[in-house]
């Protein structure tokens, strides 16, 4: 795969990862409970996310409510919120920086070494964004697992389990880190050596006669 095609594939993968991370941060399905009760008619499903909690009844009615206060939230939810916001900001700046540094764009064509360095910087931002997403999702999943296996009077069918947003977040982190790694392969060292090679003066073969 050529350098330009590799950069384009990395950029598209990282962009898809950023969109998936945004969807995961917004979705209220970070954890969900099994339907409570034995009667299907009175069943209720609970879903909770970083920003709101929802209750879905078997009749199809869904009610959502935003979390009351930031300070009253648990520590892991606040931490996951901060990590996801940082991840989205890093990914946003990575999108802008990578466009400037990619070979398929015409910005900064007169200096290919600097252009490659900008592409590498965009890849680093995407990798950091993916790591933040991975940390947030893994931290939340760890807390859900701990609460599920903790001794409690809550029945098994009413305890919270992994929600679909966690899997979306894991996929988003993988795409972001993969795309960022491909962009980081735009190493400017080869281009710098090539320019220095072409700039070396050629030895003169003509002899001067006095």
N, C-alpha and C positions, 0 to 999 in steps of 0.2 A: 504494500500500500504506500503510495507516494505521500510526501509531506503535506501537501494541500488536502488530499483526500482524508488523511489521518486526522488533521486538524478539524475538518468539517464533520467527520464522524464523532470526534470527541465533543465538539461544540453541541451537536444535536443531542447526543446522549446526556450531556450535562444540563442542557436546556430542559429536556424531558424530566430529568431528576429534580430540577428546581420547581417545575410545575407540579410534579407529584408531591414534593415537600409542601408546597403551598396548599394543595388539596388536603394533605394529611393534617396540617396544622388547623385547618378550618373545620374539618369533619368532626362531629360529636360522637365518634365511634372508637375512641381509644380503649375503652373497656365496656363490656356489655354483660348483662346477667341473663341467665336462663329464665325461661318463663316461670313465674311464681304461681303456685297453686296447681292442683290436679285437674281442675275443670278448664277446658280450653276456652269456654265462653268467657270466663273471668280472667283469662291470662293477661299478663302485663309484662312487656319487655323494657328493660331500663338500659339506656346508653349514656355514657359520660365521655366528655372530651375536655380539652384544655380551657374552653371558653363557656360551655353550656352543658346541661344535662337534659336528656329527653326521655319521655315515657311513651311507648307505643302499645296501644291496646289491640286486642284481637279483632276488634271491629274496624280497624284501619285508622283510627284517630291517633294522631301524634301530637304531643304537647312538649314544648321545649322551654327551658328557663335558663337565663344567663346566671353564672355564678354571682353570688351576692356581693362579695367583697374580695379584693385582691389579698388583703392582709389576713383574712380568715381562711384562705386556702391552705392546703397542706404544702409542706416544703417541696416535695417532689413535683407537684403541679407547677408551682412557681418556677422551679428550676427548668422544667421542660418548656415552659412558656418562653423563658429567657433564651434558652438554647435554640428554639425554633425561630424566634425573631432574629437572633444573630445569624442563623443559617440562611434565612431568606435574604437578609441584607448582604451577606457575603456573596450569595449566589447572584443577586441583582447586580452588584458591582462586577462580578466575574463575567456576566453576560456583556456588559458594556466594554470592559477591558479586552475581552477575547475578540470581539468584533474588530477592534482597532488593530490587534496583533495578528490576525489570521492572514495567511497568504492570499486567500481568495478575495480580499478587500483591497481597495486602492489607496487606503490611508497609509501614509508613510512609506511608500514604495521606494523612495530614494535612499532609505537607510534600512536594509533588510535585517541587519544585526539587531538594531533597536526594536524593530518590528517583531522579531522572534522572541526577544526578551519580554515584550509586552504580552505575547501569547502565553509564554510560560507563567507570567504573573497571573493572568486570567485562569490558567489551569490550577495554580496554587490556591486561588480563591475558591474555585469549585471543590477542590479536595477538602479544604477547611470547612466549607459549607456542608459537604457530605458527612464529615466527621461530627459536626455539631448535630446534624439530624440523627445520625446513628446513636450518639450519646443520649439524646432526648428520648428516642423511642426505646432504647435498651433500658434506660433508667425507669421509665414508666412500666415497661413489661416486667422488670424485676419487682417492682412494688406490687403489681397485680398478682404475680406468682406468690409473693410472700403472704399477701392477704388471703389468697385462695387456700393455701395449705396451713395457715395458722389455725390453731384450735379455736373454734367458735361455735356458738349455738345456731348460726345461720345454716340452713340446709344446703347441701351441695348444689341442688338445682337452682338456688337463688344467689349463689356467689358470683362475683364478677370474673369474667374470663377475657382473653385477648379479643380486642375489637379489630375490625377490618382496617382502621386507620393505622394501626401498628404495622401491618404487613405492607401497606402503601408506603409508610415511612421507611421501612427497611429497603424496599425497592428503590425509593428515591435516593437514599444514601448510596446504594450500590451504583446507580447510574451516575450520580454526581462525581463520585470518586473515580469511576472508570473514565468518564469524559474528561475530568481534570487531569488524569494521568496521561491520556492521549495528547492533550494540549501541552503538557509538560515535556513531551518528547520533542518539541520544537527547540532543540538545543542550538543556540547561536554559535557554538564553538567551531563547528565545521565551516560555517559561512565565513567566520572571521579568518580562519586559516586559509580559506580559498582566496579571500580578498588580499591577504598578505602575500600569498604566492604570486598572484597576478601583478602585484605592485612591485615585486622585486626587479631591479634593473637587469637587463640582459647583458651578458658580457660582449664586448665589441670584438669582432673578429678582424676588423680592418687594422692594418698596420700603418703607423705614421712614418713617413720617410722625411728625413731632414734634408 
